[in-house]
Amino acid sequence: MKINKVLFFYFLLYFAGATKINAQPYIPMPDSNACWRLSDATILESFRVDSVKNDTNINTIDYIKLFYGSYYIGGYRNDMAGKKTFFIPNDSTQEYLLYDFSLNMSDTVLVITRVYSWPPYPISYNIIKLIVDSIVNKAIGPRNHKRIYLSNTNSNDYAIWTDGIGNCYSGIIGSRPWNATKLYCMSFNDTVYYKYNFNLAQESNYFMGQCDTINEPLSINENLISSSINFFPSIVHTTITITSLDKNIFPLQISIYNSLGVFCKSFFVEDDRLLNISDLSQGVYFLQIKAENKTYKTHKIIKE
């Protein structure tokens, strides 16, 4: 049987590319001085590993302590030979698979995932089944990182794993629901390896700095506008009322972002007034207030 030369050529290219992806050095999760910051309904949500390597020994196995804000939530360990990362919750003595960078196309895997709820702490977990959709190389600075795109076989959750960085949706623990927020920033030592620009809907990476020193686009930052600005109600059906005792603070530009940090709409406000958001779907939103002097304030609402 004759083989079409063109098809054979493309097969060789595909095989060479797949071999290159699978052969690249595995980059484990950081063992110290790392931070994962998310833009979420809590305004500022972060996971971190202490600046000094802080191991804990459970069942004679060393784990790297992982914190959610100031809360110790468990530990993880890297299996260099297996290209895997395992996690053990703080209230458990059983470890669970968190990442597996030995996976190939169409492989399925059972991993631990965070359950998203309000309030976000204490954290609870589920075990979910993911399937590999695609695998690529991601050049970040001088190194290539393996990136795996996965989807949940039973829901609309999905994940983007990048070795040495974590999940581009959840930071480090688990997958993300389709309507949840993305990882905003991830840093290790004095280098940022991942930063997502919500306004431009793109990622930038590899520059000097740490995530805990970078302002989030929806965080309460810089010089806060006077607390005399009032919004009500916090649970909204159609309209939001904005008032202020300090009339000199006007005019204001009020921009509304959804929980993904995606811009939805804006208002130019010159005095007390009602903001109509009846056209927005249900969910969590952030109102970012900008005054003429470039100061900011952020207000969270829930649209029902």
Secondary structure, DSSP 8 states (H G I E B T S, - for coil): ----HHHHHHHHHHHHHHHHHHHS------SSSEEEEE--TTSSEEEEE-SS--EEEETTEEEEEEEETTEEEEEEEEETTTTEEEEEETT-S--EEEEETT--TT-EEEEEEEE--SS--S-EEEEEEEEEEEEEEEEETTEEEEEEEEEESSSS-EEEEETTTEETTTBTSS-B-TTS--EEEEEETTEEEEEEETTTTEEE--EE--GGGS--TTS--SSB--TTEEEE-SEESSEEEEEES-GGG--EEEEEEETTS-EEEEEEESSSEEEE-TTS-SEEEEEEEEETTS-EEEEEEEE-
